[in-house]
Amino acid sequence: MKNITLSIDESVLKIAREYARQHNISFNALVRRLIEQEVIRNNTNWLDNVFSQMDKANVSSGEEKWTREDLYRV
């Protein structure tokens, strides 16, 4: 893994460290995760990757049919 140097506003750094602490991860892990999420989200192949993973899961809803509203219910 490469080491890099970042310049971050002190108040933002304080909030980010607290966020990482509350989520039981290191600040470095938080930065890595956020960078990975941003890069993957902007990757034009992300949808293909999602469908590929769904196909590999090999699961079925059986006879169950869902409406759009059902899918948004939490």
CHARMM internal coordinates of N, CA and C (Angstrom, degrees):
IC EDIT
DIST 1 N 1 CA 1.4361
DIST 1 CA 1 C 1.5244
ANGL 1 N 1 CA 1 C 108.85
DIST 1 C 2 N 1.3168
ANGL 1 CA 1 C 2 N 116.66
DIHE 1 N 1 CA 1 C 2 N 138.65
DIST 2 N 2 CA 1.4590
ANGL 1 C 2 N 2 CA 121.74
DIHE 1 CA 1 C 2 N 2 CA 179.33
DIST 2 CA 2 C 1.5226
ANGL 2 N 2 CA 2 C 110.75
DIHE 1 C 2 N 2 CA 2 C -86.90
DIST 2 C 3 N 1.3055
ANGL 2 CA 2 C 3 N 115.91
DIHE 2 N 2 CA 2 C 3 N 145.39
DIST 3 N 3 CA 1.4585
ANGL 2 C 3 N 3 CA 121.61
DIHE 2 CA 2 C 3 N 3 CA 172.33
DIST 3 CA 3 C 1.5165
ANGL 3 N 3 CA 3 C 108.25
DIHE 2 C 3 N 3 CA 3 C -93.22
DIST 3 C 4 N 1.3400
ANGL 3 CA 3 C 4 N 115.91
DIHE 3 N 3 CA 3 C 4 N 139.58
DIST 4 N 4 CA 1.4562
ANGL 3 C 4 N 4 CA 121.11
DIHE 3 CA 3 C 4 N 4 CA 177.30
DIST 4 CA 4 C 1.5228
ANGL 4 N 4 CA 4 C 108.59
DIHE 3 C 4 N 4 CA 4 C -131.41
DIST 4 C 5 N 1.3092
ANGL 4 CA 4 C 5 N 115.99
DIHE 4 N 4 CA 4 C 5 N 163.79
DIST 5 N 5 CA 1.4516
ANGL 4 C 5 N 5 CA 121.77
DIHE 4 CA 4 C 5 N 5 CA 176.74
DIST 5 CA 5 C 1.5183
ANGL 5 N 5 CA 5 C 108.59
DIHE 4 C 5 N 5 CA 5 C -115.66
DIST 5 C 6 N 1.3224
ANGL 5 CA 5 C 6 N 116.30
DIHE 5 N 5 CA 5 C 6 N 131.34
DIST 6 N 6 CA 1.4638
ANGL 5 C 6 N 6 CA 122.20
DIHE 5 CA 5 C 6 N 6 CA 178.56
DIST 6 CA 6 C 1.5146
ANGL 6 N 6 CA 6 C 109.77
DIHE 5 C 6 N 6 CA 6 C -120.81
DIST 6 C 7 N 1.3015
ANGL 6 CA 6 C 7 N 115.80
DIHE 6 N 6 CA 6 C 7 N 149.13
DIST 7 N 7 CA 1.4600
ANGL 6 C 7 N 7 CA 121.02
DIHE 6 CA 6 C 7 N 7 CA 171.12
DIST 7 CA 7 C 1.5172
ANGL 7 N 7 CA 7 C 107.54
DIHE 6 C 7 N 7 CA 7 C -107.94
DIST 7 C 8 N 1.3460
ANGL 7 CA 7 C 8 N 115.77
DIHE 7 N 7 CA 7 C 8 N 119.98
DIST 8 N 8 CA 1.4605
ANGL 7 C 8 N 8 CA 121.68
DIHE 7 CA 7 C 8 N 8 CA -177.36
DIST 8 CA 8 C 1.5185
ANGL 8 N 8 CA 8 C 108.42
DIHE 7 C 8 N 8 CA 8 C -132.12
DIST 8 C 9 N 1.3097
ANGL 8 CA 8 C 9 N 115.20
DIHE 8 N 8 CA 8 C 9 N 136.70
DIST 9 N 9 CA 1.4492
ANGL 8 C 9 N 9 CA 120.70
DIHE 8 CA 8 C 9 N 9 CA 176.61
DIST 9 CA 9 C 1.5351
ANGL 9 N 9 CA 9 C 109.54
DIHE 8 C 9 N 9 CA 9 C -54.65
DIST 9 C 10 N 1.3134
ANGL 9 CA 9 C 10 N 116.98
DIHE 9 N 9 CA 9 C 10 N 136.81
DIST 10 N 10 CA 1.4606
ANGL 9 C 10 N 10 CA 121.49
DIHE 9 CA 9 C 10 N 10 CA -174.61
DIST 10 CA 10 C 1.5299
ANGL 10 N 10 CA 10 C 112.66
DIHE 9 C 10 N 10 CA 10 C -58.55
DIST 10 C 11 N 1.3275
ANGL 10 CA 10 C 11 N 117.25
DIHE 10 N 10 CA 10 C 11 N -38.84
DIST 11 N 11 CA 1.4712
ANGL 10 C 11 N 11 CA 119.30
DIHE 10 CA 10 C 11 N 11 CA -179.24
DIST 11 CA 11 C 1.5315
ANGL 11 N 11 CA 11 C 111.04
DIHE 10 C 11 N 11 CA 11 C -68.75
DIST 11 C 12 N 1.3250
ANGL 11 CA 11 C 12 N 116.74
DIHE 11 N 11 CA 11 C 12 N -37.11
DIST 12 N 12 CA 1.4694
ANGL 11 C 12 N 12 CA 120.71
DIHE 11 CA 11 C 12 N 12 CA 177.59
DIST 12 CA 12 C 1.5240
ANGL 12 N 12 CA 12 C 109.60
DIHE 11 C 12 N 12 CA 12 C -67.53
DIST 12 C 13 N 1.3157
ANGL 12 CA 12 C 13 N 116.80
DIHE 12 N 12 CA 12 C 13 N -41.50
DIST 13 N 13 CA 1.4577
ANGL 12 C 13 N 13 CA 121.55
DIHE 12 CA 12 C 13 N 13 CA 178.79
DIST 13 CA 13 C 1.5262
ANGL 13 N 13 CA 13 C 110.83
DIHE 12 C 13 N 13 CA 13 C -59.95
DIST 13 C 14 N 1.3073
ANGL 13 CA 13 C 14 N 116.66
DIHE 13 N 13 CA 13 C 14 N -42.93
DIST 14 N 14 CA 1.4652
ANGL 13 C 14 N 14 CA 121.06
DIHE 13 CA 13 C 14 N 14 CA 179.80
DIST 14 CA 14 C 1.5283
ANGL 14 N 14 CA 14 C 110.42
DIHE 13 C 14 N 14 CA 14 C -61.54
DIST 14 C 15 N 1.3113
ANGL 14 CA 14 C 15 N 117.31
DIHE 14 N 14 CA 14 C 15 N -45.53
DIST 15 N 15 CA 1.4692
ANGL 14 C 15 N 15 CA 121.87
DIHE 14 CA 14 C 15 N 15 CA 179.76
DIST 15 CA 15 C 1.5282
ANGL 15 N 15 CA 15 C 110.22
DIHE 14 C 15 N 15 CA 15 C -65.15
DIST 15 C 16 N 1.3294
ANGL 15 CA 15 C 16 N 116.52
DIHE 15 N 15 CA 15 C 16 N -42.08
DIST 16 N 16 CA 1.4642
ANGL 15 C 16 N 16 CA 120.68
DIHE 15 CA 15 C 16 N 16 CA -178.84
DIST 16 CA 16 C 1.5239
ANGL 16 N 16 CA 16 C 110.88
DIHE 15 C 16 N 16 CA 16 C -65.62
DIST 16 C 17 N 1.3041
ANGL 16 CA 16 C 17 N 118.21
DIHE 16 N 16 CA 16 C 17 N -40.68
DIST 17 N 17 CA 1.4706
ANGL 16 C 17 N 17 CA 120.83
DIHE 16 CA 16 C 17 N 17 CA 178.19
DIST 17 CA 17 C 1.5233
ANGL 17 N 17 CA 17 C 110.79
DIHE 16 C 17 N 17 CA 17 C -64.40
DIST 17 C 18 N 1.3106
ANGL 17 CA 17 C 18 N 116.80
DIHE 17 N 17 CA 17 C 18 N -39.41
DIST 18 N 18 CA 1.4628
ANGL 17 C 18 N 18 CA 120.57
DIHE 17 CA 17 C 18 N 18 CA 178.30
DIST 18 CA 18 C 1.5326
ANGL 18 N 18 CA 18 C 110.26
DIHE 17 C 18 N 18 CA 18 C -66.19
DIST 18 C 19 N 1.3185
ANGL 18 CA 18 C 19 N 116.77
DIHE 18 N 18 CA 18 C 19 N -41.99
DIST 19 N 19 CA 1.4643
ANGL 18 C 19 N 19 CA 121.39
DIHE 18 CA 18 C 19 N 19 CA 177.19
DIST 19 CA 19 C 1.5285
ANGL 19 N 19 CA 19 C 109.87
DIHE 18 C 19 N 19 CA 19 C -59.35
DIST 19 C 20 N 1.3164
ANGL 19 CA 19 C 20 N 116.71
DIHE 19 N 19 CA 19 C 20 N -46.91
DIST 20 N 20 CA 1.4657
ANGL 19 C 20 N 20 CA 121.13
DIHE 19 CA 19 C 20 N 20 CA 179.41
DIST 20 CA 20 C 1.5225
ANGL 20 N 20 CA 20 C 110.54
DIHE 19 C 20 N 20 CA 20 C -61.10
DIST 20 C 21 N 1.3100
ANGL 20 CA 20 C 21 N 116.98
DIHE 20 N 20 CA 20 C 21 N -43.95
DIST 21 N 21 CA 1.4674
ANGL 20 C 21 N 21 CA 121.12
DIHE 20 CA 20 C 21 N 21 CA 179.61
DIST 21 CA 21 C 1.5264
ANGL 21 N 21 CA 21 C 110.68
DIHE 20 C 21 N 21 CA 21 C -60.01
DIST 21 C 22 N 1.3289
ANGL 21 CA 21 C 22 N 116.78
DIHE 21 N 21 CA 21 C 22 N -44.64
DIST 22 N 22 CA 1.4692
ANGL 21 C 22 N 22 CA 120.91
DIHE 21 CA 21 C 22 N 22 CA -179.18
DIST 22 CA 22 C 1.5271
ANGL 22 N 22 CA 22 C 111.97
DIHE 21 C 22 N 22 CA 22 C -65.17
DIST 22 C 23 N 1.3365
ANGL 22 CA 22 C 23 N 116.85
DIHE 22 N 22 CA 22 C 23 N -25.42
DIST 23 N 23 CA 1.4633
ANGL 22 C 23 N 23 CA 120.94
DIHE 22 CA 22 C 23 N 23 CA -179.78
DIST 23 CA 23 C 1.5314
ANGL 23 N 23 CA 23 C 112.38
DIHE 22 C 23 N 23 CA 23 C -101.83
DIST 23 C 24 N 1.3284
ANGL 23 CA 23 C 24 N 114.84
DIHE 23 N 23 CA 23 C 24 N 12.72
DIST 24 N 24 CA 1.4722
ANGL 23 C 24 N 24 CA 121.98
DIHE 23 CA 23 C 24 N 24 CA 175.64
DIST 24 CA 24 C 1.5264
ANGL 24 N 24 CA 24 C 113.27
DIHE 23 C 24 N 24 CA 24 C 55.07
DIST 24 C 25 N 1.3292
ANGL 24 CA 24 C 25 N 115.95
DIHE 24 N 24 CA 24 C 25 N 41.19
DIST 25 N 25 CA 1.4591
ANGL 24 C 25 N 25 CA 121.02
DIHE 24 CA 24 C 25 N 25 CA 173.93
DIST 25 CA 25 C 1.5213
ANGL 25 N 25 CA 25 C 108.23
DIHE 24 C 25 N 25 CA 25 C -131.51
DIST 25 C 26 N 1.2985
ANGL 25 CA 25 C 26 N 116.17
DIHE 25 N 25 CA 25 C 26 N 160.75
DIST 26 N 26 CA 1.4640
ANGL 25 C 26 N 26 CA 119.74
DIHE 25 CA 25 C 26 N 26 CA 177.61
DIST 26 CA 26 C 1.5307
ANGL 26 N 26 CA 26 C 109.14
DIHE 25 C 26 N 26 CA 26 C -78.31
DIST 26 C 27 N 1.2941
ANGL 26 CA 26 C 27 N 115.15
DIHE 26 N 26 CA 26 C 27 N 161.02
DIST 27 N 27 CA 1.4644
ANGL 26 C 27 N 27 CA 119.71
DIHE 26 CA 26 C 27 N 27 CA 176.31
DIST 27 CA 27 C 1.5293
ANGL 27 N 27 CA 27 C 109.62
DIHE 26 C 27 N 27 CA 27 C -61.19
DIST 27 C 28 N 1.3330
ANGL 27 CA 27 C 28 N 117.06
DIHE 27 N 27 CA 27 C 28 N -41.20
DIST 28 N 28 CA 1.4630
ANGL 27 C 28 N 28 CA 120.58
DIHE 27 CA 27 C 28 N 28 CA 178.38
DIST 28 CA 28 C 1.5239
ANGL 28 N 28 CA 28 C 111.14
DIHE 27 C 28 N 28 CA 28 C -59.82
DIST 28 C 29 N 1.3392
ANGL 28 CA 28 C 29 N 116.95
DIHE 28 N 28 CA 28 C 29 N -43.35
DIST 29 N 29 CA 1.4641
ANGL 28 C 29 N 29 CA 120.49
DIHE 28 CA 28 C 29 N 29 CA 178.87
DIST 29 CA 29 C 1.5204
ANGL 29 N 29 CA 29 C 110.73
DIHE 28 C 29 N 29 CA 29 C -62.83
DIST 29 C 30 N 1.3291
ANGL 29 CA 29 C 30 N 116.73
DIHE 29 N 29 CA 29 C 30 N -38.32
DIST 30 N 30 CA 1.4648
ANGL 29 C 30 N 30 CA 121.12
DIHE 29 CA 29 C 30 N 30 CA 177.82
DIST 30 CA 30 C 1.5234
ANGL 30 N 30 CA 30 C 110.78
DIHE 29 C 30 N 30 CA 30 C -62.22
DIST 30 C 31 N 1.3157
ANGL 30 CA 30 C 31 N 116.97
DIHE 30 N 30 CA 30 C 31 N -46.19
DIST 31 N 31 CA 1.4689
ANGL 30 C 31 N 31 CA 120.80
DIHE 30 CA 30 C 31 N 31 CA 179.99
DIST 31 CA 31 C 1.5253
ANGL 31 N 31 CA 31 C 110.13
DIHE 30 C 31 N 31 CA 31 C -63.65
DIST 31 C 32 N 1.3363
ANGL 31 CA 31 C 32 N 117.07
DIHE 31 N 31 CA 31 C 32 N -44.81
DIST 32 N 32 CA 1.4678
ANGL 31 C 32 N 32 CA 120.00
DIHE 31 CA 31 C 32 N 32 CA 178.19
DIST 32 CA 32 C 1.5210
ANGL 32 N 32 CA 32 C 110.97
DIHE 31 C 32 N 32 CA 32 C -58.98
DIST 32 C 33 N 1.3348
ANGL 32 CA 32 C 33 N 116.60
DIHE 32 N 32 CA 32 C 33 N -45.53
DIST 33 N 33 CA 1.4610
ANGL 32 C 33 N 33 CA 121.32
DIHE 32 CA 32 C 33 N 33 CA -178.80
DIST 33 CA 33 C 1.5303
ANGL 33 N 33 CA 33 C 111.32
DIHE 32 C 33 N 33 CA 33 C -61.54
DIST 33 C 34 N 1.3193
ANGL 33 CA 33 C 34 N 116.34
DIHE 33 N 33 CA 33 C 34 N -44.82
DIST 34 N 34 CA 1.4693
ANGL 33 C 34 N 34 CA 119.92
DIHE 33 CA 33 C 34 N 34 CA -178.99
DIST 34 CA 34 C 1.5270
ANGL 34 N 34 CA 34 C 111.68
DIHE 33 C 34 N 34 CA 34 C -65.45
DIST 34 C 35 N 1.3154
ANGL 34 CA 34 C 35 N 116.74
DIHE 34 N 34 CA 34 C 35 N -40.42
DIST 35 N 35 CA 1.4671
ANGL 34 C 35 N 35 CA 120.03
DIHE 34 CA 34 C 35 N 35 CA 177.95
DIST 35 CA 35 C 1.5241
ANGL 35 N 35 CA 35 C 109.92
DIHE 34 C 35 N 35 CA 35 C -64.80
DIST 35 C 36 N 1.3297
ANGL 35 CA 35 C 36 N 116.85
DIHE 35 N 35 CA 35 C 36 N -45.69
DIST 36 N 36 CA 1.4656
ANGL 35 C 36 N 36 CA 120.23
DIHE 35 CA 35 C 36 N 36 CA 179.22
DIST 36 CA 36 C 1.5246
ANGL 36 N 36 CA 36 C 111.28
DIHE 35 C 36 N 36 CA 36 C -60.48
DIST 36 C 37 N 1.3296
ANGL 36 CA 36 C 37 N 117.12
DIHE 36 N 36 CA 36 C 37 N -43.70
DIST 37 N 37 CA 1.4600
ANGL 36 C 37 N 37 CA 120.79
DIHE 36 CA 36 C 37 N 37 CA 179.78
DIST 37 CA 37 C 1.5190
ANGL 37 N 37 CA 37 C 110.81
DIHE 36 C 37 N 37 CA 37 C -61.77
DIST 37 C 38 N 1.3083
ANGL 37 CA 37 C 38 N 116.99
DIHE 37 N 37 CA 37 C 38 N -42.04
DIST 38 N 38 CA 1.4644
ANGL 37 C 38 N 38 CA 120.58
DIHE 37 CA 37 C 38 N 38 CA -178.75
DIST 38 CA 38 C 1.5167
ANGL 38 N 38 CA 38 C 111.06
DIHE 37 C 38 N 38 CA 38 C -67.54
DIST 38 C 39 N 1.3165
ANGL 38 CA 38 C 39 N 116.65
DIHE 38 N 38 CA 38 C 39 N -42.07
DIST 39 N 39 CA 1.4621
ANGL 38 C 39 N 39 CA 120.78
DIHE 38 CA 38 C 39 N 39 CA -179.18
DIST 39 CA 39 C 1.5225
ANGL 39 N 39 CA 39 C 110.14
DIHE 38 C 39 N 39 CA 39 C -67.75
DIST 39 C 40 N 1.3310
ANGL 39 CA 39 C 40 N 116.55
DIHE 39 N 39 CA 39 C 40 N -45.17
DIST 40 N 40 CA 1.4614
ANGL 39 C 40 N 40 CA 119.62
DIHE 39 CA 39 C 40 N 40 CA -179.96
DIST 40 CA 40 C 1.5182
ANGL 40 N 40 CA 40 C 110.70
DIHE 39 C 40 N 40 CA 40 C -65.31
DIST 40 C 41 N 1.3191
ANGL 40 CA 40 C 41 N 117.96
DIHE 40 N 40 CA 40 C 41 N -41.21
DIST 41 N 41 CA 1.4686
ANGL 40 C 41 N 41 CA 121.31
DIHE 40 CA 40 C 41 N 41 CA -179.92
DIST 41 CA 41 C 1.5166
ANGL 41 N 41 CA 41 C 110.94
DIHE 40 C 41 N 41 CA 41 C -61.26
DIST 41 C 42 N 1.3118
ANGL 41 CA 41 C 42 N 117.24
DIHE 41 N 41 CA 41 C 42 N -35.57
DIST 42 N 42 CA 1.4553
ANGL 41 C 42 N 42 CA 120.52
DIHE 41 CA 41 C 42 N 42 CA -178.78
DIST 42 CA 42 C 1.5216
ANGL 42 N 42 CA 42 C 112.82
DIHE 41 C 42 N 42 CA 42 C -87.59
DIST 42 C 43 N 1.3210
ANGL 42 CA 42 C 43 N 116.39
DIHE 42 N 42 CA 42 C 43 N -2.18
DIST 43 N 43 CA 1.4506
ANGL 42 C 43 N 43 CA 120.62
DIHE 42 CA 42 C 43 N 43 CA 177.84
DIST 43 CA 43 C 1.5277
ANGL 43 N 43 CA 43 C 108.44
DIHE 42 C 43 N 43 CA 43 C -72.78
DIST 43 C 44 N 1.3197
ANGL 43 CA 43 C 44 N 117.91
DIHE 43 N 43 CA 43 C 44 N 127.93
DIST 44 N 44 CA 1.4556
ANGL 43 C 44 N 44 CA 121.22
DIHE 43 CA 43 C 44 N 44 CA -176.13
DIST 44 CA 44 C 1.5235
ANGL 44 N 44 CA 44 C 112.38
DIHE 43 C 44 N 44 CA 44 C -69.93
DIST 44 C 45 N 1.3256
ANGL 44 CA 44 C 45 N 117.76
DIHE 44 N 44 CA 44 C 45 N -12.92
DIST 45 N 45 CA 1.4627
ANGL 44 C 45 N 45 CA 121.23
DIHE 44 CA 44 C 45 N 45 CA -179.44
DIST 45 CA 45 C 1.5194
ANGL 45 N 45 CA 45 C 112.76
DIHE 44 C 45 N 45 CA 45 C -95.08
DIST 45 C 46 N 1.3244
ANGL 45 CA 45 C 46 N 118.20
DIHE 45 N 45 CA 45 C 46 N 6.41
DIST 46 N 46 CA 1.4591
ANGL 45 C 46 N 46 CA 119.68
DIHE 45 CA 45 C 46 N 46 CA -173.39
DIST 46 CA 46 C 1.5229
ANGL 46 N 46 CA 46 C 112.24
DIHE 45 C 46 N 46 CA 46 C -61.05
DIST 46 C 47 N 1.3083
ANGL 46 CA 46 C 47 N 118.46
DIHE 46 N 46 CA 46 C 47 N -38.29
DIST 47 N 47 CA 1.4559
ANGL 46 C 47 N 47 CA 120.14
DIHE 46 CA 46 C 47 N 47 CA -178.84
DIST 47 CA 47 C 1.5242
ANGL 47 N 47 CA 47 C 110.94
DIHE 46 C 47 N 47 CA 47 C -67.29
DIST 47 C 48 N 1.3194
ANGL 47 CA 47 C 48 N 116.86
DIHE 47 N 47 CA 47 C 48 N -40.45
DIST 48 N 48 CA 1.4573
ANGL 47 C 48 N 48 CA 120.35
DIHE 47 CA 47 C 48 N 48 CA 175.82
DIST 48 CA 48 C 1.5291
ANGL 48 N 48 CA 48 C 110.41
DIHE 47 C 48 N 48 CA 48 C -60.07
DIST 48 C 49 N 1.3254
ANGL 48 CA 48 C 49 N 116.47
DIHE 48 N 48 CA 48 C 49 N -40.13
DIST 49 N 49 CA 1.4597
ANGL 48 C 49 N 49 CA 120.57
DIHE 48 CA 48 C 49 N 49 CA 178.93
DIST 49 CA 49 C 1.5297
ANGL 49 N 49 CA 49 C 111.25
DIHE 48 C 49 N 49 CA 49 C -64.32
DIST 49 C 50 N 1.3162
ANGL 49 CA 49 C 50 N 117.05
DIHE 49 N 49 CA 49 C 50 N -40.62
DIST 50 N 50 CA 1.4649
ANGL 49 C 50 N 50 CA 121.26
DIHE 49 CA 49 C 50 N 50 CA 179.30
DIST 50 CA 50 C 1.5241
ANGL 50 N 50 CA 50 C 110.40
DIHE 49 C 50 N 50 CA 50 C -62.43
DIST 50 C 51 N 1.3280
ANGL 50 CA 50 C 51 N 116.33
DIHE 50 N 50 CA 50 C 51 N -49.28
DIST 51 N 51 CA 1.4595
ANGL 50 C 51 N 51 CA 119.25
DIHE 50 CA 50 C 51 N 51 CA -179.36
DIST 51 CA 51 C 1.5258
ANGL 51 N 51 CA 51 C 111.38
DIHE 50 C 51 N 51 CA 51 C -65.31
DIST 51 C 52 N 1.3031
ANGL 51 CA 51 C 52 N 117.98
DIHE 51 N 51 CA 51 C 52 N -34.77
DIST 52 N 52 CA 1.4544
ANGL 51 C 52 N 52 CA 121.41
DIHE 51 CA 51 C 52 N 52 CA 177.49
DIST 52 CA 52 C 1.5248
ANGL 52 N 52 CA 52 C 110.32
DIHE 51 C 52 N 52 CA 52 C -62.97
DIST 52 C 53 N 1.3147
ANGL 52 CA 52 C 53 N 116.60
DIHE 52 N 52 CA 52 C 53 N -43.46
DIST 53 N 53 CA 1.4622
ANGL 52 C 53 N 53 CA 120.37
DIHE 52 CA 52 C 53 N 53 CA 178.60
DIST 53 CA 53 C 1.5243
ANGL 53 N 53 CA 53 C 111.09
DIHE 52 C 53 N 53 CA 53 C -65.99
DIST 53 C 54 N 1.3277
ANGL 53 CA 53 C 54 N 116.78
DIHE 53 N 53 CA 53 C 54 N -37.71
DIST 54 N 54 CA 1.4600
ANGL 53 C 54 N 54 CA 120.06
DIHE 53 CA 53 C 54 N 54 CA 177.88
DIST 54 CA 54 C 1.5238
ANGL 54 N 54 CA 54 C 110.15
DIHE 53 C 54 N 54 CA 54 C -63.95
DIST 54 C 55 N 1.3316
ANGL 54 CA 54 C 55 N 116.92
DIHE 54 N 54 CA 54 C 55 N -41.97
DIST 55 N 55 CA 1.4619
ANGL 54 C 55 N 55 CA 120.85
DIHE 54 CA 54 C 55 N 55 CA 179.10
DIST 55 CA 55 C 1.5257
ANGL 55 N 55 CA 55 C 111.11
DIHE 54 C 55 N 55 CA 55 C -63.69
DIST 55 C 56 N 1.3262
ANGL 55 CA 55 C 56 N 117.06
DIHE 55 N 55 CA 55 C 56 N -39.11
DIST 56 N 56 CA 1.4620
ANGL 55 C 56 N 56 CA 121.38
DIHE 55 CA 55 C 56 N 56 CA -179.46
DIST 56 CA 56 C 1.5244
ANGL 56 N 56 CA 56 C 112.03
DIHE 55 C 56 N 56 CA 56 C -69.59
DIST 56 C 57 N 1.3367
ANGL 56 CA 56 C 57 N 117.22
DIHE 56 N 56 CA 56 C 57 N -25.03
DIST 57 N 57 CA 1.4605
ANGL 56 C 57 N 57 CA 120.92
DIHE 56 CA 56 C 57 N 57 CA -178.22
DIST 57 CA 57 C 1.5182
ANGL 57 N 57 CA 57 C 111.38
DIHE 56 C 57 N 57 CA 57 C -66.28
DIST 57 C 58 N 1.3225
ANGL 57 CA 57 C 58 N 117.52
DIHE 57 N 57 CA 57 C 58 N -27.04
DIST 58 N 58 CA 1.4578
ANGL 57 C 58 N 58 CA 122.72
DIHE 57 CA 57 C 58 N 58 CA 175.54
DIST 58 CA 58 C 1.5299
ANGL 58 N 58 CA 58 C 112.38
DIHE 57 C 58 N 58 CA 58 C 51.80
DIST 58 C 59 N 1.3197
ANGL 58 CA 58 C 59 N 116.37
DIHE 58 N 58 CA 58 C 59 N 50.56
DIST 59 N 59 CA 1.4637
ANGL 58 C 59 N 59 CA 121.85
DIHE 58 CA 58 C 59 N 59 CA 177.09
DIST 59 CA 59 C 1.5247
ANGL 59 N 59 CA 59 C 108.87
DIHE 58 C 59 N 59 CA 59 C -116.36
DIST 59 C 60 N 1.3048
ANGL 59 CA 59 C 60 N 115.20
DIHE 59 N 59 CA 59 C 60 N 161.95
DIST 60 N 60 CA 1.4549
ANGL 59 C 60 N 60 CA 120.23
DIHE 59 CA 59 C 60 N 60 CA -178.42
DIST 60 CA 60 C 1.5217
ANGL 60 N 60 CA 60 C 109.06
DIHE 59 C 60 N 60 CA 60 C -137.24
DIST 60 C 61 N 1.3075
ANGL 60 CA 60 C 61 N 116.22
DIHE 60 N 60 CA 60 C 61 N 149.65
DIST 61 N 61 CA 1.4581
ANGL 60 C 61 N 61 CA 120.79
DIHE 60 CA 60 C 61 N 61 CA 174.88
DIST 61 CA 61 C 1.5217
ANGL 61 N 61 CA 61 C 109.95
DIHE 60 C 61 N 61 CA 61 C -88.77
DIST 61 C 62 N 1.3086
ANGL 61 CA 61 C 62 N 116.30
DIHE 61 N 61 CA 61 C 62 N 1.46
DIST 62 N 62 CA 1.4602
ANGL 61 C 62 N 62 CA 120.08
DIHE 61 CA 61 C 62 N 62 CA -179.10
DIST 62 CA 62 C 1.5108
ANGL 62 N 62 CA 62 C 110.16
DIHE 61 C 62 N 62 CA 62 C 66.59
DIST 62 C 63 N 1.2983
ANGL 62 CA 62 C 63 N 115.59
DIHE 62 N 62 CA 62 C 63 N -132.83
DIST 63 N 63 CA 1.4673
ANGL 62 C 63 N 63 CA 120.65
DIHE 62 CA 62 C 63 N 63 CA -179.96
DIST 63 CA 63 C 1.5253
ANGL 63 N 63 CA 63 C 112.15
DIHE 62 C 63 N 63 CA 63 C -89.47
DIST 63 C 64 N 1.3281
ANGL 63 CA 63 C 64 N 116.95
DIHE 63 N 63 CA 63 C 64 N -1.99
DIST 64 N 64 CA 1.4647
ANGL 63 C 64 N 64 CA 121.41
DIHE 63 CA 63 C 64 N 64 CA -177.44
DIST 64 CA 64 C 1.5212
ANGL 64 N 64 CA 64 C 110.95
DIHE 63 C 64 N 64 CA 64 C -64.81
DIST 64 C 65 N 1.3207
ANGL 64 CA 64 C 65 N 117.04
DIHE 64 N 64 CA 64 C 65 N 132.51
DIST 65 N 65 CA 1.4634
ANGL 64 C 65 N 65 CA 123.00
DIHE 64 CA 64 C 65 N 65 CA 175.77
DIST 65 CA 65 C 1.5251
ANGL 65 N 65 CA 65 C 108.06
DIHE 64 C 65 N 65 CA 65 C -118.22
DIST 65 C 66 N 1.3157
ANGL 65 CA 65 C 66 N 116.97
DIHE 65 N 65 CA 65 C 66 N 134.54
DIST 66 N 66 CA 1.4532
ANGL 65 C 66 N 66 CA 121.68
DIHE 65 CA 65 C 66 N 66 CA -177.97
DIST 66 CA 66 C 1.5140
ANGL 66 N 66 CA 66 C 110.29
DIHE 65 C 66 N 66 CA 66 C -114.84
DIST 66 C 67 N 1.3281
ANGL 66 CA 66 C 67 N 114.09
DIHE 66 N 66 CA 66 C 67 N 148.41
DIST 67 N 67 CA 1.4666
ANGL 66 C 67 N 67 CA 120.36
DIHE 66 CA 66 C 67 N 67 CA 171.21
DIST 67 CA 67 C 1.5181
ANGL 67 N 67 CA 67 C 107.72
DIHE 66 C 67 N 67 CA 67 C -94.89
DIST 67 C 68 N 1.3095
ANGL 67 CA 67 C 68 N 116.30
DIHE 67 N 67 CA 67 C 68 N 166.91
DIST 68 N 68 CA 1.4633
ANGL 67 C 68 N 68 CA 120.26
DIHE 67 CA 67 C 68 N 68 CA 177.17
DIST 68 CA 68 C 1.5256
ANGL 68 N 68 CA 68 C 109.91
DIHE 67 C 68 N 68 CA 68 C -58.57
DIST 68 C 69 N 1.3180
ANGL 68 CA 68 C 69 N 117.70
DIHE 68 N 68 CA 68 C 69 N -39.99
DIST 69 N 69 CA 1.4628
ANGL 68 C 69 N 69 CA 121.97
DIHE 68 CA 68 C 69 N 69 CA -179.73
DIST 69 CA 69 C 1.5338
ANGL 69 N 69 CA 69 C 110.84
DIHE 68 C 69 N 69 CA 69 C -62.18
DIST 69 C 70 N 1.3498
ANGL 69 CA 69 C 70 N 116.34
DIHE 69 N 69 CA 69 C 70 N -39.11
DIST 70 N 70 CA 1.4668
ANGL 69 C 70 N 70 CA 120.03
DIHE 69 CA 69 C 70 N 70 CA 177.58
DIST 70 CA 70 C 1.5157
ANGL 70 N 70 CA 70 C 111.59
DIHE 69 C 70 N 70 CA 70 C -59.54
DIST 70 C 71 N 1.3105
ANGL 70 CA 70 C 71 N 116.73
DIHE 70 N 70 CA 70 C 71 N -39.66
DIST 71 N 71 CA 1.4560
ANGL 70 C 71 N 71 CA 121.37
DIHE 70 CA 70 C 71 N 71 CA -176.91
DIST 71 CA 71 C 1.5260
ANGL 71 N 71 CA 71 C 112.38
DIHE 70 C 71 N 71 CA 71 C -68.90
DIST 71 C 72 N 1.3268
ANGL 71 CA 71 C 72 N 117.45
DIHE 71 N 71 CA 71 C 72 N -24.98
DIST 72 N 72 CA 1.4601
ANGL 71 C 72 N 72 CA 120.65
DIHE 71 CA 71 C 72 N 72 CA -179.35
DIST 72 CA 72 C 1.5158
ANGL 72 N 72 CA 72 C 112.45
DIHE 71 C 72 N 72 CA 72 C -93.08
DIST 72 C 73 N 1.3317
ANGL 72 CA 72 C 73 N 118.60
DIHE 72 N 72 CA 72 C 73 N -7.53
DIST 73 N 73 CA 1.4436
ANGL 72 C 73 N 73 CA 122.25
DIHE 72 CA 72 C 73 N 73 CA 178.96
DIST 73 CA 73 C 1.5274
ANGL 73 N 73 CA 73 C 110.14
DIHE 72 C 73 N 73 CA 73 C -70.16
DIST 73 C 74 N 1.3106
ANGL 73 CA 73 C 74 N 116.03
DIHE 73 N 73 CA 73 C 74 N 132.83
DIST 74 N 74 CA 1.4671
ANGL 73 C 74 N 74 CA 120.66
DIHE 73 CA 73 C 74 N 74 CA -180.00
DIST 74 CA 74 C 1.4978
ANGL 74 N 74 CA 74 C 109.97
DIHE 73 C 74 N 74 CA 74 C -108.90
END
COOR INIT
IC SEED 1 N 1 CA 1 C
IC BUILD
